[in-house]
Amino acid sequence: MSNLLVLPILIPLCTAVILIFLKERIRLQRWISSASGLLNIGIAAVLVSRVHDKGIQTLQMGGWSPPYGIVFVGDMLASLLLLTASLVSFAILLYSFRSIGEERERFYYYTFFHFLLVGVYGSFLTGDIFNLFVFFEVMLISSYALISIGGTKLQLRETSKYLLINIVSSTLFVAAVAYLYAAVGTLNMAHLSQRIAEAGQDGVLNVIAILFLIVFSLKAGLFLFYWLPGSYSAPPAAVRALFGALLTKVGLYAIIRTFTLLFVNDPGFTQPWITWMAAATMILGGLGAVAYQDIPRILNYNVIISVGFVAFGLAVGTPDSLNGAVFYLLHDMLAKALMFILGGIIISAAGTEHLKNMGGMIRKYPLIGWMFFILALALVGIPPLSGFAGKVMIIRGGLDTGMLTLSLIGLASSFLVLYSLMKVFRLAFWGNEPEKELPKVNLKSASAVAAGLLVLVIAMGIGAEWVYTYVSQAGDILVSPGLYIEAVMKE
């Protein structure tokens, strides 16, 4: 059963290879992609159940005992993220069928879609720091293709910026891995944790820790996010949803894993860096969200705010705040996918991205309007929706540790989220309709996908106590990294 860990990577990999040879068979590509997505959801659900009942699962490729060889590790954090990413990617896939356009479908859209999932799932499951770099690169190379398919001027301009930023961060990543290996002589994450503790985390190891923080922050949009609002505005709505819901979350996962497993021995040095970066990200993201009048940038800045909020939970570092960070991260993956899908629907229905040219859509699209309203409440953290439990745990942890300023910034960022999304709701759905005739679009299938995600957002909030039984198990690993080390090094 430990082979279960490699299936979430092999399935999208094999799917992507098969789809290469079906360029003109669009309907068949959709069917195969759907079957692959459903299969991965089932496998991820089984993995979560198995980890919940039997503990951390490991797979040593080729039978090599740790710390040698390639290792995959399925703890509860990785398993929950895998399941949520599988659900989100399947919803975005269904949305793509009616929104991405046949031209992009013929240019290997679904192939790159599944290659990107290989990188995402592999990043969650790998137990080796170098293979984390490899899976990051698989994910990023696929994202380069997805952001540029279509070839509009905006896409080509923003792709150049996106490509440059990620090449720089990848170069820093491989340099950080090389320095870390030179310092402690291993790449297995569990073994790295042991070696760093033995060597004492000071001097050069603290410098390496900050280098990793810079690398993952560039990828997650934590403080170093200046590239994100423009780049994520360039591709179609389905690609924006994929990037906003998954790519930034992989960067956040890497930060959480690195600073709760590897660099945990000198929190007095690393914690202040994460704290001020989280605060700056929430403030600047909030200001950006309220400043703009076009939907893509408003939604993109809301992604940035949530990145800062999860980092807030990590910076506090208490069991309560870490559980809250995991809970909020799962919620945010679902909610951000829904946010971008609803944003894409609004833009398609209005025929424009600019709020000043919208109005009166509630009369024609009441379901879309009220789904967006409920989503806004969930993102703010209104009970009993899914954003409430995670925010409460993070802010409570901040107050318990005396981090009053950061807690107030977190609360203020929630009000900025509310203001920015209510601005979209008010200007797009209320007031007078624009004089120009609205385009005629079929939104039934897209609305059904959005409704399905909204059900998950509501269910996660109502069933928060049940979800917490799994989240707390993930939090235990973050608080007590020895559990992870013991599971990996036991052989």
Secondary structure in CASP SS format (residue, H / E / C, confidence):
PFRMAT SS
TARGET T0000
AUTHOR 0000-0000-0000
METHOD secondary structure of the structure
MODEL  1
M C 1.00
S H 1.00
N H 1.00
L H 1.00
L H 1.00
V C 1.00
L H 1.00
P H 1.00
I H 1.00
L H 1.00
I H 1.00
P H 1.00
L H 1.00
C H 1.00
T H 1.00
A H 1.00
V H 1.00
I H 1.00
L H 1.00
I H 1.00
F C 1.00
L C 1.00
K C 1.00
E C 1.00
R C 1.00
I H 1.00
R H 1.00
L H 1.00
Q H 1.00
R H 1.00
W H 1.00
I H 1.00
S H 1.00
S H 1.00
A H 1.00
S H 1.00
G H 1.00
L H 1.00
L H 1.00
N H 1.00
I H 1.00
G H 1.00
I H 1.00
A H 1.00
A H 1.00
V H 1.00
L H 1.00
V H 1.00
S H 1.00
R H 1.00
V H 1.00
H H 1.00
D H 1.00
K H 1.00
G C 1.00
I C 1.00
Q E 1.00
T E 1.00
L E 1.00
Q E 1.00
M H 1.00
G H 1.00
G H 1.00
W C 1.00
S C 1.00
P C 1.00
P C 1.00
Y C 1.00
G C 1.00
I C 1.00
V E 1.00
F E 1.00
V E 1.00
G E 1.00
D C 1.00
M H 1.00
L H 1.00
A H 1.00
S H 1.00
L H 1.00
L H 1.00
L H 1.00
L H 1.00
T H 1.00
A H 1.00
S H 1.00
L H 1.00
V H 1.00
S H 1.00
F H 1.00
A H 1.00
I H 1.00
L H 1.00
L H 1.00
Y H 1.00
S H 1.00
F H 1.00
R H 1.00
S H 1.00
I C 1.00
G C 1.00
E H 1.00
E H 1.00
R H 1.00
E H 1.00
R H 1.00
F C 1.00
Y C 1.00
Y H 1.00
Y H 1.00
T H 1.00
F H 1.00
F H 1.00
H H 1.00
F H 1.00
L H 1.00
L H 1.00
V H 1.00
G H 1.00
V H 1.00
Y H 1.00
G H 1.00
S H 1.00
F H 1.00
L H 1.00
T E 1.00
G C 1.00
D E 1.00
I H 1.00
F H 1.00
N H 1.00
L H 1.00
F H 1.00
V H 1.00
F H 1.00
F H 1.00
E H 1.00
V H 1.00
M H 1.00
L H 1.00
I H 1.00
S H 1.00
S H 1.00
Y H 1.00
A H 1.00
L H 1.00
I H 1.00
S H 1.00
I C 1.00
G C 1.00
G C 1.00
T C 1.00
K H 1.00
L H 1.00
Q H 1.00
L H 1.00
R H 1.00
E H 1.00
T H 1.00
S H 1.00
K H 1.00
Y H 1.00
L H 1.00
L H 1.00
I H 1.00
N H 1.00
I H 1.00
V H 1.00
S H 1.00
S H 1.00
T H 1.00
L H 1.00
F H 1.00
V H 1.00
A H 1.00
A H 1.00
V H 1.00
A H 1.00
Y H 1.00
L H 1.00
Y H 1.00
A H 1.00
A H 1.00
V H 1.00
G C 1.00
T C 1.00
L C 1.00
N E 1.00
M H 1.00
A H 1.00
H H 1.00
L H 1.00
S H 1.00
Q H 1.00
R H 1.00
I H 1.00
A H 1.00
E H 1.00
A H 1.00
G C 1.00
Q C 1.00
D C 1.00
G C 1.00
V H 1.00
L H 1.00
N H 1.00
V H 1.00
I H 1.00
A H 1.00
I H 1.00
L H 1.00
F H 1.00
L H 1.00
I H 1.00
V H 1.00
F H 1.00
S H 1.00
L H 1.00
K H 1.00
A H 1.00
G C 1.00
L C 1.00
F C 1.00
L C 1.00
F C 1.00
Y C 1.00
W C 1.00
L H 1.00
P H 1.00
G H 1.00
S H 1.00
Y C 1.00
S C 1.00
A C 1.00
P C 1.00
P C 1.00
A H 1.00
A H 1.00
V H 1.00
R H 1.00
A H 1.00
L H 1.00
F H 1.00
G H 1.00
A H 1.00
L H 1.00
L H 1.00
T H 1.00
K H 1.00
V H 1.00
G H 1.00
L H 1.00
Y H 1.00
A H 1.00
I H 1.00
I H 1.00
R H 1.00
T H 1.00
F H 1.00
T H 1.00
L H 1.00
L H 1.00
F C 1.00
V C 1.00
N C 1.00
D C 1.00
P H 1.00
G H 1.00
F H 1.00
T H 1.00
Q H 1.00
P H 1.00
W H 1.00
I H 1.00
T H 1.00
W H 1.00
M H 1.00
A H 1.00
A H 1.00
A H 1.00
T H 1.00
M H 1.00
I H 1.00
L H 1.00
G H 1.00
G H 1.00
L H 1.00
G H 1.00
A H 1.00
V H 1.00
A H 1.00
Y C 1.00
Q C 1.00
D E 1.00
I H 1.00
P H 1.00
R H 1.00
I H 1.00
L H 1.00
N H 1.00
Y H 1.00
N H 1.00
V H 1.00
I H 1.00
I H 1.00
S H 1.00
V H 1.00
G H 1.00
F H 1.00
V H 1.00
A H 1.00
F H 1.00
G H 1.00
L H 1.00
A H 1.00
V H 1.00
G C 1.00
T C 1.00
P H 1.00
D H 1.00
S H 1.00
L H 1.00
N H 1.00
G H 1.00
A H 1.00
V H 1.00
F H 1.00
Y H 1.00
L H 1.00
L H 1.00
H H 1.00
D H 1.00
M H 1.00
L H 1.00
A H 1.00
K H 1.00
A H 1.00
L H 1.00
M H 1.00
F H 1.00
I H 1.00
L H 1.00
G H 1.00
G H 1.00
I H 1.00
I H 1.00
I H 1.00
S H 1.00
A H 1.00
A H 1.00
G C 1.00
T C 1.00
E C 1.00
H E 1.00
L H 1.00
K H 1.00
N H 1.00
M C 1.00
G C 1.00
G C 1.00
M C 1.00
I C 1.00
R C 1.00
K C 1.00
Y C 1.00
P H 1.00
L H 1.00
I H 1.00
G H 1.00
W H 1.00
M H 1.00
F H 1.00
F H 1.00
I H 1.00
L H 1.00
A H 1.00
L H 1.00
A H 1.00
L H 1.00
V H 1.00
G C 1.00
I C 1.00
P C 1.00
P C 1.00
L C 1.00
S C 1.00
G H 1.00
F H 1.00
A H 1.00
G H 1.00
K H 1.00
V H 1.00
M H 1.00
I H 1.00
I H 1.00
R H 1.00
G H 1.00
G H 1.00
L H 1.00
D H 1.00
T C 1.00
G C 1.00
M C 1.00
L H 1.00
T H 1.00
L H 1.00
S H 1.00
L H 1.00
I H 1.00
G H 1.00
L H 1.00
A H 1.00
S H 1.00
S H 1.00
F H 1.00
L H 1.00
V H 1.00
L H 1.00
Y H 1.00
S H 1.00
L H 1.00
M H 1.00
K H 1.00
V H 1.00
F H 1.00
R H 1.00
L H 1.00
A H 1.00
F H 1.00
W C 1.00
G C 1.00
N C 1.00
E C 1.00
P C 1.00
E C 1.00
K C 1.00
E C 1.00
L C 1.00
P C 1.00
K C 1.00
V C 1.00
N C 1.00
L C 1.00
K H 1.00
S H 1.00
A H 1.00
S H 1.00
A H 1.00
V H 1.00
A H 1.00
A H 1.00
G H 1.00
L H 1.00
L H 1.00
V H 1.00
L H 1.00
V H 1.00
I H 1.00
A H 1.00
M H 1.00
G H 1.00
I H 1.00
G C 1.00
A H 1.00
E H 1.00
W H 1.00
V H 1.00
Y H 1.00
T H 1.00
Y H 1.00
V H 1.00
S H 1.00
Q H 1.00
A H 1.00
G H 1.00
D H 1.00
I H 1.00
L H 1.00
V H 1.00
S C 1.00
P C 1.00
G H 1.00
L H 1.00
Y H 1.00
I H 1.00
E H 1.00
A H 1.00
V H 1.00
M H 1.00
K C 1.00
E C 1.00
END
